[in-house]
Amino acid sequence: MTEWLQGAEPLPILDQASVSLAREQVRRLSAQLGLSTTAAESMAVVATELAQNQLVHARQGTFTTHKVERAGVVGVEIVAADRGAGIASPTRALEEHGSTAGGLGSGLAGARRLSDEIDFDVRHGEGTCIRARKWQRPVPWRSEVAIIGRPLANEDVSGDDAAFFRLGETLTLGVADGLGHGPEAREASARAIAVLKESSSSRLEDILRECDAPLFETRGTVMAVARIDPKAQLVEHACVGNVQARLYRPRETQRFASHPGVLGAPKQGRRFRTETFPLQTNDVLVMFSDGLSTKVDISEELLLLWQHPIVIAEHILNRFGQSHDDAIVLVAR
């Protein structure tokens, strides 16, 4: 929850009065930032649906709003996070057009439609975080991310973790897989993600290097980090261990390299290398832990490549996930 809220002051969603406060919070910030009345009311509906979802499906949650900016354009971002069971099927939720009980008639599909962009982070058994954005005017490029993960059967916590951070024009992403399963593996992967958060503007090889020392007293983790720069039309990648990363476009796949090793292992003088590849509009970046088969390939699934990242991520997890391990998938476009 701390990772999802990123230091923001949360509004607890506990009852219908909380939902009303969330709605008014969005209206107030939208007015301050100069969004149109139509845009502000659209986001008020989004706030209502996301907060209402928390009450219905997780019994409670946290909600916050803040200003975002891209290419000189300001906007409003809603963050709705909860400790529920995680959305069982995000794809199905986006296809259902009815409102949750007490909502305004749009449901999660409507929240997506009324937002300019929406990100999902769904952890089965741990919770859900949704980020919805509305811009004051059109931005030069869209940016949406989705994470979906599940623990090994009979484990309460997954040893895999992932996160993404927007800074200026760039998007930095990471997937970490703690060795083994359960809480001790998660401690290792979570520490790596914490380093990523603190160093998200650093060079990718430096992020990996900075992970080593904080992980010495843990089981260790393997990790891949990537950075998307849509303005420069480039994607960078660096990896230690068997976390996979691939860039998909219709009938094409770019596979990124990985260096052997484990972050936190007592080995001196490890060398890291960053790869850089050109980025095309609508390219899909996929990163995943070894809880999925290395045979992951969606380059021929042309209709899927146009879907929202959460639809792509759920499809990959369901089709290629392996039952004997934790699994996590991150998709960005």
VOBA-1610 file (N, C-alpha, C; in pm, whole numbers, padded with zeros to 5 digits, always signed):
BEGIN
Met+00083-00120+00000Met+00000+00000+00000Met+00087+00126+00000Thr+00193+00123+00078Thr+00285+00237+00082Thr+00345+00263-00055Glu+00384+00155-00122Glu+00442+00167-00256Glu+00341+00228-00353Trp+00216+00182-00345Trp+00114+00232-00437Trp+00084+00380-00414Leu+00075+00422-00290Leu+00037+00561-00260Leu+00152+00658-00277Gln+00275+00608-00271Gln+00395+00689-00298Gln+00396+00819-00216Gly+00363+00809-00087Gly+00374+00923+00001Gly+00256+01017+00001Ala+00154+00991-00081Ala+00038+01080-00086Ala-00047+01066+00041Glu-00119+01170+00076Glu-00209+01167+00191Glu-00339+01099+00148Pro-00370+00981+00203Pro-00486+00907+00154Pro-00616+00947+00223Leu-00724+00931+00150Leu-00857+00942+00205Leu-00909+00801+00226Pro-00937+00758+00350Pro-00991+00624+00370Pro-01132+00614+00312Ile-01158+00508+00238Ile-01292+00483+00185Ile-01357+00379+00274Leu-01452+00425+00357Leu-01513+00340+00459Leu-01664+00328+00445Asp-01727+00427+00376Asp-01873+00430+00367Asp-01912+00524+00253Gln-02043+00545+00237Gln-02092+00630+00128Gln-02048+00775+00146Ala-02033+00819+00270Ala-01983+00955+00292Ala-01842+00970+00238Ser-01760+00865+00252Ser-01624+00868+00198Ser-01625+00878+00046Val-01719+00808-00016Val-01731+00814-00162Val-01763+00957-00206Ser-01850+01023-00134Ser-01885+01163-00166Ser-01764+01254-00150Leu-01685+01232-00044Leu-01565+01312-00024Leu-01464+01291-00137Ala-01452+01167-00183Ala-01361+01139-00293Ala-01405+01212-00419Arg-01533+01210-00445Arg-01587+01278-00563Arg-01560+01428-00557Glu-01581+01488-00440Glu-01560+01632-00426Glu-01412+01667-00433Gln-01326+01578-00384Gln-01183+01600-00393Gln-01139+01612-00538Val-01194+01525-00623Val-01161+01528-00765Val-01214+01656-00830Arg-01336+01693-00800Arg-01392+01817-00857Arg-01309+01938-00818Arg-01267+01943-00693Arg-01191+02058-00644Arg-01057+02070-00715Leu-00983+01958-00725Leu-00852+01964-00791Leu-00867+01992-00940Ser-00969+01936-01003Ser-00992+01960-01146Ser-01015+02108-01172Ala-01091+02172-01086Ala-01117+02316-01101Ala-00989+02396-01083Gln-00909+02359-00984Gln-00783+02429-00959Gln-00689+02422-01078Leu-00692+02309-01149Leu-00600+02289-01261Leu-00658+02335-01395Gly-00780+02385-01394Gly-00838+02439-01516Gly-00897+02338-01611Leu-00932+02219-01562Leu-01001+02123-01648Leu-01142+02172-01673Ser-01198+02136-01787Ser-01333+02178-01820Ser-01433+02114-01725Thr-01552+02171-01719Thr-01657+02115-01634Thr-01689+01972-01676Thr-01691+01947-01806Thr-01720+01812-01856Thr-01613+01714-01811Ala-01486+01754-01822Ala-01377+01667-01780Ala-01382+01642-01630Ala-01411+01747-01554Ala-01418+01733-01409Ala-01530+01639-01368Glu-01645+01650-01433Glu-01757+01563-01398Glu-01732+01419-01443Ser-01661+01402-01552Ser-01623+01267-01595Ser-01536+01200-01488Met-01439+01275-01438Met-01352+01218-01336Met-01424+01201-01202Ala-01525+01282-01176Ala-01605+01262-01055Ala-01679+01128-01062Val-01725+01092-01182Val-01789+00962-01200Val-01687+00850-01182Val-01567+00870-01238Val-01460+00770-01221Val-01429+00750-01073Ala-01418+00860-01000Ala-01391+00852-00857Ala-01499+00773-00785Thr-01624+00800-00820Thr-01736+00731-00757Thr-01728+00582-00782Glu-01705+00543-00906Glu-01702+00401-00941Glu-01585+00328-00874Leu-01467+00391-00873Leu-01351+00325-00814Leu-01366+00313-00662Ala-01415+00419-00599Ala-01436+00412-00454Ala-01547+00313-00419Gln-01653+00312-00500Gln-01762+00220-00474Gln-01717+00075-00491Asn-01632+00051-00589Asn-01574-00083-00608Asn-01502-00128-00482Gln-01430-00036-00419Gln-01357-00071-00297Gln-01452-00116-00187Leu-01563-00045-00171Leu-01658-00083-00068Leu-01722-00218-00097Val-01759-00239-00223Val-01831-00362-00259Val-01740-00484-00256His-01620-00470-00309His-01534-00587-00329His-01424-00604-00225Ala-01381-00494-00161Ala-01274-00504-00061Ala-01317-00454+00076Arg-01442-00405+00084Arg-01501-00353+00208Arg-01447-00216+00248Gln-01326-00184+00205Gln-01269-00052+00231Gln-01149-00032+00140Gly-01097+00089+00137Gly-00980+00116+00055Gly-00924+00253+00086Thr-00831+00296+00005Thr-00773+00429+00017Thr-00780+00499-00118Phe-00789+00630-00114Phe-00814+00708-00234Phe-00736+00839-00222Thr-00676+00881-00332Thr-00610+01010-00333Thr-00609+01066-00475Thr-00590+01195-00487Thr-00579+01261-00617Thr-00458+01353-00615His-00398+01371-00730His-00288+01467-00737His-00270+01517-00880Lys-00194+01622-00893Lys-00164+01681-01023Lys-00057+01598-01094Val-00073+01579-01225Val+00029+01517-01308Val+00058+01610-01425Glu+00170+01587-01491Glu+00207+01671-01605Glu+00282+01590-01707Arg+00253+01613-01833Arg+00324+01546-01942Arg+00337+01643-02058Ala+00459+01665-02104Ala+00486+01753-02218Ala+00420+01889-02201Gly+00424+01940-02077Gly+00369+02071-02050Gly+00219+02077-02030Val+00152+01962-02037Val+00007+01956-02017Val-00020+01901-01877Val-00104+01970-01801Val-00135+01924-01666Val-00261+01837-01669Gly-00276+01757-01565Gly-00393+01672-01555Gly-00416+01628-01411Val-00524+01555-01392Val-00560+01500-01262Val-00541+01348-01266Glu-00478+01294-01163Glu-00467+01149-01150Glu-00536+01104-01021Ile-00621+01005-01034Ile-00686+00940-00921Ile-00609+00813-00891Val-00584+00787-00762Val-00523+00661-00719Val-00620+00594-00622Ala-00666+00475-00655Ala-00757+00399-00570Ala-00692+00265-00540Ala-00657+00242-00414Ala-00585+00120-00375Ala-00658+00050-00261Asp-00655-00083-00261Asp-00720-00157-00154Asp-00643-00284-00124Arg-00677-00346-00009Arg-00614-00470+00034Arg-00708-00590+00014Gly-00790-00584-00087Gly-00883-00693-00113Gly-00815-00813-00177Ala-00895-00897-00237Ala-00843-01020-00297Ala-00780-00999-00434Gly-00790-00877-00488Gly-00743-00853-00624Gly-00853-00886-00723Ile-00866-00809-00829Ile-00971-00832-00928Ile-00950-00970-00990Ala-01049-01057-00977Ala-01034-01195-01023Ala-01005-01201-01172Ser-01078-01123-01252Ser-01055-01117-01396Ser-01073-00974-01443Pro-00965-00896-01453Pro-00976-00759-01500Pro-01037-00749-01639Thr-01007-00846-01725Thr-01064-00843-01860Thr-01215-00849-01856Arg-01268-00942-01777Arg-01413-00953-01765Arg-01473-00827-01702Ala-01402-00771-01604Ala-01452-00648-01539Ala-01461-00533-01639Leu-01368-00527-01733Leu-01371-00420-01832Leu-01478-00443-01939Glu-01524-00566-01950Glu-01629-00597-02048Glu-01768-00579-01992Glu-01780-00574-01858Glu-01911-00560-01796Glu-01945-00412-01783His-02057-00374-01842His-02089-00231-01850His-02186-00185-01742Gly-02226-00273-01652Gly-02313-00230-01545Gly-02231-00168-01433Ser-02293-00078-01355Ser-02225-00016-01243Ser-02219-00110-01125Thr-02120-00088-01039Thr-02121-00154-00910Thr-02236-00096-00829Ala-02280-00169-00727Ala-02395-00125-00647Ala-02371+00015-00593Gly-02464+00103-00619Gly-02454+00239-00567Gly-02375+00334-00655Gly-02321+00285-00768Gly-02246+00371-00857Gly-02337+00452-00948Leu-02276+00514-01048Leu-02351+00604-01135Leu-02381+00542-01270Gly-02367+00410-01282Gly-02411+00344-01404Gly-02304+00312-01503Ser-02175+00327-01467Ser-02072+00303-01565Ser-01982+00184-01535Gly-01958+00151-01410Gly-01873+00038-01376Gly-01728+00063-01415Leu-01644-00041-01402Leu-01502-00026-01433Leu-01480+00002-01581Ala-01563-00056-01667Ala-01553-00027-01810Ala-01579+00120-01836Gly-01676+00177-01767Gly-01705+00319-01782Gly-01594+00406-01727Ala-01534+00362-01616Ala-01421+00437-01560Ala-01307+00444-01660Arg-01284+00333-01729Arg-01181+00335-01832Arg-01221+00430-01946Arg-01346+00423-01988Arg-01390+00505-02101Arg-01386+00654-02067Leu-01418+00691-01945Leu-01424+00831-01906Leu-01286+00890-01874Ser-01188+00804-01851Ser-01050+00850-01826Ser-00977+00861-01959Asp-00874+00944-01961Asp-00787+00947-02079Asp-00691+00828-02077Glu-00646+00790-01957Glu-00556+00675-01940Glu-00589+00609-01807Ile-00561+00479-01798Ile-00584+00408-01674Ile-00482+00296-01659Asp-00421+00288-01541Asp-00323+00184-01510Asp-00384+00088-01409Phe-00341-00039-01414Phe-00386-00139-01320Phe-00266-00209-01256Asp-00276-00234-01125Asp-00181-00320-01055Asp-00265-00415-00972Val-00276-00539-01017Val-00365-00638-00955Val-00279-00750-00899Arg-00285-00770-00767Arg-00212-00878-00702Arg-00314-00972-00638His-00328-01089-00692His-00424-01185-00639His-00389-01221-00495Gly-00486-01204-00407Gly-00466-01232-00265Gly-00408-01117-00187Glu-00371-01006-00254Glu-00307-00894-00185Glu-00377-00761-00204Gly-00436-00737-00319Gly-00504-00610-00338Gly-00495-00560-00481Thr-00549-00440-00501Thr-00557-00379-00634Thr-00528-00230-00623Cys-00456-00177-00718Cys-00437-00031-00729Cys-00470+00011-00872Ile-00557+00110-00884Ile-00595+00164-01014Ile-00559+00312-01018Arg-00497+00355-01126Arg-00462+00495-01147Arg-00533+00543-01273Ala-00615+00645-01260Ala-00689+00699-01374Ala-00651+00846-01394Arg-00627+00885-01519Arg-00582+01021-01549Arg-00673+01090-01650Lys-00685+01220-01632Lys-00756+01305-01728Lys-00671+01429-01751Trp-00646+01461-01879Trp-00560+01574-01912Trp-00641+01699-01946Gln-00580+01814-01921Gln-00645+01941-01951Gln-00671+01957-02100Arg-00578+01905-02180Arg-00592+01901-02326Arg-00515+01780-02376Pro-00528+01742-02502Pro-00461+01621-02551Pro-00309+01627-02531Val-00251+01512-02495Val-00106+01500-02479Val-00048+01433-02603Pro+00084+01451-02628Pro+00143+01398-02751Pro+00142+01245-02760Trp+00142+01177-02644Trp+00143+01031-02647Trp+00071+00976-02525Arg+00013+00858-02545Arg-00053+00786-02436Arg+00051+00701-02362Ser+00021+00672-02237Ser+00108+00585-02157Ser+00022+00510-02057Glu+00013+00378-02074Glu-00065+00296-01982Glu+00015+00172-01945Val+00002+00130-01819Val+00078+00018-01766Val-00017-00074-01690Ala+00014-00202-01690Ala-00062-00298-01610Ala+00033-00400-01550Ile+00004-00438-01426Ile+00075-00544-01356Ile-00030-00642-01305Ile-00005-00771-01322Ile-00090-00872-01261Ile+00000-00983-01208Gly-00025-01023-01083Gly+00059-01124-01022Gly-00020-01216-00931Arg+00033-01334-00911Arg-00030-01430-00819Arg+00078-01509-00747Pro+00051-01550-00621Pro+00147-01631-00547Pro+00137-01777-00585Leu+00237-01852-00546Leu+00232-01997-00557Leu+00112-02049-00476Ala+00049-02155-00522Ala-00064-02213-00450Ala-00026-02241-00305Asn-00118-02206-00215Asn-00102-02226-00070Asn-00009-02125-00005Glu+00037-02026-00079Glu+00114-01915-00022Glu+00025-01791-00017Asp+00038-01712+00090Asp-00042-01590+00102Asp+00021-01473+00029Val+00153-01477+00013Val+00226-01365-00046Val+00315-01418-00158Ser+00320-01344-00267Ser+00407-01380-00379Ser+00549-01332-00353Gly+00646-01409-00396Gly+00785-01367-00387Gly+00825-01273-00499Asp+00735-01248-00594Asp+00762-01159-00707Asp+00705-01021-00678Asp+00770-00917-00729Asp+00719-00781-00714Asp+00749-00703-00841Ala+00677-00594-00861Ala+00696-00511-00980Ala+00644-00371-00950Ala+00692-00275-01025Ala+00646-00137-01007Ala+00684-00056-01129Phe+00624+00064-01138Phe+00659+00157-01245Phe+00651+00299-01190Phe+00734+00386-01246Phe+00743+00524-01198Phe+00756+00618-01317Arg+00673+00720-01320Arg+00681+00821-01425Arg+00759+00941-01373Leu+00856+00985-01452Leu+00937+01100-01415Leu+00961+01182-01541Gly+00899+01300-01546Gly+00911+01381-01666Gly+00850+01310-01785Glu+00927+01295-01889Glu+00878+01233-02011Glu+00896+01081-02012Thr+00966+01027-01912Thr+01002+00887-01917Thr+00921+00801-01820Leu+00920+00672-01849Leu+00853+00572-01766Leu+00956+00465-01732Thr+00984+00446-01602Thr+01079+00346-01558Thr+01003+00231-01493Leu+01040+00108-01529Leu+00967-00010-01486Leu+01063-00115-01433Gly+01013-00199-01342Gly+01096-00305-01291Gly+01017-00427-01248Val+01076-00544-01266Val+01020-00670-01217Val+01130-00743-01141Ala+01099-00782-01016Ala+01196-00851-00932Ala+01137-00983-00884Asp+01218-01086-00882Asp+01177-01220-00841Asp+01269-01266-00728Gly+01219-01260-00602Gly+01298-01307-00489Gly+01316-01457-00495Leu+01433-01504-00456Leu+01461-01647-00463Leu+01369-01723-00369Gly+01309-01829-00420Gly+01216-01908-00341Gly+01075-01853-00348His+01000-01874-00241His+00860-01833-00237His+00828-01771-00102Gly+00711-01709-00093Gly+00660-01663+00035Gly+00721-01533+00085Pro+00701-01502+00215Pro+00740-01372+00270Pro+00888-01338+00258Glu+00977-01436+00279Glu+01120-01405+00270Glu+01161-01371+00128Ala+01104-01438+00031Ala+01132-01404-00109Ala+01076-01267-00140Arg+00957-01235-00087Arg+00897-01104-00112Arg+00978-00992-00048Glu+01036-01019+00068Glu+01120-00917+00131Glu+01234-00878+00038Ala+01295-00975-00026Ala+01406-00947-00117Ala+01359-00869-00238Ser+01251-00914-00302Ser+01203-00844-00422Ser+01152-00705-00388Ala+01087-00689-00272Ala+01036-00558-00232Ala+01149-00460-00206Arg+01259-00509-00148Arg+01374-00420-00127Arg+01431-00372-00260Ala+01435-00460-00356Ala+01484-00421-00489Ala+01393-00315-00551Ile+01262-00332-00537Ile+01169-00235-00592Ile+01181-00101-00519Ala+01210-00105-00387Ala+01230+00018-00312Ala+01352+00095-00364Val+01458+00023-00399Val+01575+00088-00459Val+01537+00149-00593Leu+01459+00076-00671Leu+01415+00128-00800Leu+01339+00260-00782Lys+01253+00265-00682Lys+01177+00387-00656Lys+01269+00504-00624Glu+01366+00481-00536Glu+01457+00588-00494Glu+01553+00629-00604Ser+01580+00540-00698Ser+01682+00565-00801Ser+01623+00563-00941Ser+01493+00591-00953Ser+01426+00572-01082Ser+01478+00663-01193Ser+01551+00770-01156Ser+01607+00858-01259Ser+01751+00820-01294Ser+01809+00722-01223Ser+01948+00682-01247Ser+01959+00597-01374Arg+02081+00579-01420Arg+02104+00486-01530Arg+02063+00346-01485Leu+02013+00267-01579Leu+01960+00136-01542Leu+02065+00046-01480Glu+02188+00046-01534Glu+02291-00039-01475Glu+02325+00007-01333Asp+02312+00138-01307Asp+02338+00188-01172Asp+02228+00144-01075Ile+02104+00137-01123Ile+01995+00089-01037Ile+02023-00054-00993Leu+02062-00140-01085Leu+02094-00278-01050Leu+02212-00284-00953Arg+02311-00201-00978Arg+02430-00201-00891Arg+02392-00156-00749Glu+02303-00058-00739Glu+02263-00007-00609Glu+02175-00106-00532Cys+02120-00205-00600Cys+02038-00306-00533Cys+02123-00407-00455Asp+02247-00426-00492Asp+02328-00533-00433Asp+02338-00523-00281Ala+02388-00410-00230Ala+02414-00397-00086Ala+02288-00413-00001Pro+02174-00349-00034Pro+02055-00364+00049Pro+02000-00507+00052Leu+02046-00591-00040Leu+01993-00728-00048Leu+02085-00833+00013Phe+02201-00791+00067Phe+02297-00889+00119Phe+02238-00976+00229Glu+02148-00921+00311Glu+02094-00997+00422Glu+01963-01067+00387Thr+01928-01070+00260Thr+01807-01138+00214Thr+01846-01261+00133Arg+01745-01329+00082Arg+01771-01444-00006Arg+01833-01401-00138Gly+01816-01274-00173Gly+01860-01226-00302Gly+01747-01229-00404Thr+01767-01160-00514Thr+01663-01152-00616Thr+01725-01138-00754Val+01650-01180-00853Val+01684-01147-00992Val+01592-01032-01033Met+01635-00952-01129Met+01559-00830-01157Met+01586-00778-01298Ala+01480-00729-01360Ala+01492-00659-01488Ala+01436-00518-01470Val+01504-00420-01528Val+01456-00282-01526Val+01454-00230-01669Ala+01359-00143-01697Ala+01346-00087-01832Ala+01304+00059-01821Arg+01332+00133-01925Arg+01288+00274-01930Arg+01237+00303-02070Ile+01118+00359-02076Ile+01057+00399-02203Ile+01063+00550-02215Asp+01119+00598-02324Asp+01125+00741-02352Asp+01051+00765-02484Pro+00920+00794-02478Pro+00843+00807-02602Pro+00883+00929-02684Lys+00933+01032-02619Lys+00976+01152-02694Lys+01098+01120-02779Ala+01193+01047-02721Ala+01312+01007-02796Ala+01289+00880-02878Gln+01174+00816-02857Gln+01137+00691-02924Gln+01242+00582-02900Leu+01273+00563-02771Leu+01371+00463-02732Leu+01320+00385-02612Val+01363+00259-02602Val+01341+00179-02483Val+01475+00120-02441Glu+01506+00133-02310Glu+01630+00080-02255Glu+01596-00038-02163His+01693-00128-02146His+01669-00247-02063His+01800-00297-02006Ala+01793-00342-01880Ala+01906-00409-01816Ala+01850-00517-01724Cys+01922-00629-01710Cys+01866-00741-01635Cys+01976-00828-01575Val+01949-00877-01454Val+02033-00978-01390Val+01943-01096-01357Gly+01975-01213-01408Gly+01896-01331-01378Gly+01787-01357-01480Asn+01696-01447-01445Asn+01601-01500-01543Asn+01465-01430-01542Val+01464-01298-01534Val+01343-01222-01562Val+01346-01188-01710Gln+01236-01213-01778Gln+01230-01196-01923Gln+01169-01060-01959Ala+01217-01002-02069Ala+01158-00879-02123Ala+01158-00888-02274Arg+01043-00852-02332Arg+01029-00859-02477Arg+00946-00740-02527Leu+00980-00695-02647Leu+00907-00586-02712Leu+00833-00646-02831Tyr+00700-00629-02831Tyr+00617-00689-02936Tyr+00556-00582-03024Arg+00551-00615-03152Arg+00470-00541-03250Arg+00418-00648-03346Pro+00320-00617-03429Pro+00262-00722-03514Pro+00368-00802-03590Arg+00370-00932-03559Arg+00457-01031-03624Arg+00606-01004-03603Glu+00639-00928-03499Glu+00779-00904-03465Glu+00799-00913-03315Thr+00913-00970-03274Thr+00947-00979-03133Thr+01093-00939-03114Gln+01117-00847-03021Gln+01253-00813-02981Gln+01277-00870-02842Arg+01372-00962-02829Arg+01404-01022-02700Arg+01523-00950-02639Phe+01511-00914-02514Phe+01619-00845-02446Phe+01711-00946-02376Ala+01835-00909-02362Ala+01936-00998-02302Ala+01930-00992-02150Ser+01986-01093-02088Ser+01996-01099-01943Ser+02136-01145-01904His+02187-01092-01793His+02319-01134-01745His+02300-01229-01628Pro+02377-01335-01621Pro+02361-01431-01511Pro+02397-01369-01378Gly+02336-01419-01271Gly+02369-01370-01139Gly+02246-01348-01053Val+02270-01309-00928Val+02165-01280-00831Val+02204-01154-00756Leu+02114-01056-00751Leu+02141-00935-00674Leu+02139-00970-00526Gly+02243-00924-00453Gly+02254-00957-00312Gly+02349-01072-00285Ala+02392-01140-00389Ala+02489-01249-00371Ala+02628-01191-00347Pro+02711-01256-00266Pro+02844-01202-00234Pro+02943-01219-00348Lys+02924-01141-00451Lys+03015-01147-00565Lys+03059-01006-00597Gln+03187-00984-00609Gln+03241-00851-00634Gln+03265-00829-00783Gly+03260-00702-00822Gly+03297-00665-00957Gly+03199-00704-01064Arg+03071-00723-01026Arg+02972-00761-01126Arg+02954-00646-01226Arg+02940-00680-01352Arg+02922-00579-01457Arg+02779-00586-01509Phe+02721-00469-01531Phe+02586-00461-01585Phe+02591-00383-01716Arg+02499-00415-01805Arg+02498-00348-01935Arg+02354-00313-01973Thr+02337-00192-02026Thr+02206-00147-02071Thr+02197-00158-02223Glu+02087-00219-02271Glu+02059-00224-02415Glu+01962-00112-02450Thr+01972-00062-02571Thr+01881+00042-02620Thr+01826+00003-02755Phe+01694+00014-02771Phe+01630-00022-02898Phe+01532+00088-02938Pro+01510+00105-03069Pro+01411+00204-03115Pro+01270+00161-03076Leu+01188+00259-03048Leu+01050+00235-03005Leu+00955+00290-03109Gln+00859+00210-03150Gln+00758+00254-03245Gln+00624+00275-03173Thr+00540+00361-03231Thr+00408+00383-03175Thr+00332+00250-03165Asn+00269+00229-03050Asn+00189+00109-03022Asn+00271-00016-02995Asp+00404-00004-02981Asp+00483-00118-02935Asp+00435-00159-02796Val+00445-00288-02765Val+00403-00341-02635Val+00523-00402-02566Leu+00560-00349-02450Leu+00669-00403-02370Leu+00612-00499-02266Val+00666-00620-02262Val+00621-00722-02167Val+00740-00768-02085Met+00725-00769-01952Met+00828-00818-01860Met+00761-00920-01768Phe+00830-01033-01740Phe+00766-01134-01657Phe+00870-01219-01585Ser+00827-01276-01472Ser+00915-01359-01391Ser+00917-01502-01445Asp+01000-01588-01382Asp+01012-01726-01433Asp+00895-01814-01390Gly+00792-01754-01331Gly+00669-01828-01309Gly+00588-01844-01437Leu+00639-01788-01546Leu+00578-01805-01677Leu+00675-01876-01770Ser+00621-01948-01863Ser+00703-02018-01961Ser+00782-01920-02045Thr+00903-01960-02082Thr+00984-01876-02171Thr+00928-01875-02313Lys+00824-01956-02339Lys+00764-01961-02472Lys+00664-01849-02497Val+00654-01754-02404Val+00560-01642-02422Val+00586-01574-02556Asp+00482-01566-02638Asp+00491-01498-02767Asp+00351-01454-02808Ile+00332-01325-02821Ile+00201-01272-02863Ile+00213-01193-02993Ser+00324-01208-03062Ser+00346-01128-03183Ser+00246-01160-03294Glu+00190-01282-03293Glu+00092-01319-03396Glu-00052-01293-03352Glu-00072-01251-03228Glu-00207-01224-03178Glu-00240-01077-03201Leu-00275-01047-03325Leu-00284-00909-03370Leu-00393-00830-03299Leu-00507-00892-03273Leu-00613-00821-03201Leu-00573-00796-03056Leu-00506-00892-02994Leu-00463-00876-02855Leu-00367-00759-02840Leu-00279-00739-02936Leu-00179-00634-02928Leu-00240-00494-02922Trp-00366-00482-02961Trp-00434-00351-02955Trp-00511-00331-02826Gln-00516-00433-02742Gln-00595-00424-02620Gln-00522-00345-02511His-00598-00311-02406His-00539-00244-02291His-00433-00336-02230Pro-00325-00279-02172Pro-00221-00364-02112Pro-00270-00465-02010Ile-00375-00436-01933Ile-00422-00533-01834Ile-00484-00655-01902Val-00548-00635-02017Val-00604-00747-02092Val-00490-00835-02146Ile-00385-00771-02197Ile-00270-00845-02246Ile-00203-00921-02132Ala-00185-00854-02018Ala-00117-00916-01904Ala-00195-01036-01852Glu-00326-01023-01839Glu-00406-01135-01790Glu-00401-01252-01888His-00408-01223-02017His-00400-01329-02119His-00268-01404-02107Ile-00158-01331-02092Ile-00027-01395-02082Ile-00018-01481-01956Leu-00066-01427-01843Leu-00060-01503-01718Leu-00142-01631-01728Asn-00263-01621-01784Asn-00349-01739-01793Asn-00296-01842-01890Arg-00237-01797-02000Arg-00193-01891-02104Arg-00055-01950-02074Phe+00034-01870-02016Phe+00172-01916-02002Phe+00217-01933-01857Gly+00131-01901-01760Gly+00168-01917-01621Gly+00188-02062-01582Gln+00282-02087-01490Gln+00313-02222-01445Gln+00273-02236-01299Ser+00210-02348-01267Ser+00149-02365-01135Ser+00251-02387-01024His+00375-02419-01057His+00473-02454-00954His+00553-02335-00903Asp+00513-02211-00939Asp+00593-02096-00899Asp+00504-01972-00888Asp+00554-01871-00815Asp+00492-01738-00819Asp+00501-01687-00964Ala+00416-01594-00998Ala+00420-01539-01133Ala+00376-01393-01132Ile+00443-01310-01212Ile+00402-01171-01227Ile+00431-01126-01369Val+00342-01044-01423Val+00355-00993-01560Val+00336-00842-01555Leu+00421-00769-01624Leu+00408-00624-01641Leu+00400-00595-01790Val+00301-00515-01828Val+00284-00477-01969Val+00271-00326-01976Ala+00344-00265-02069Ala+00337-00120-02089Ala+00329-00089-02237Arg+00255+00017-02267Arg+00248+00062-02406Arg+00230+00213-02410
//
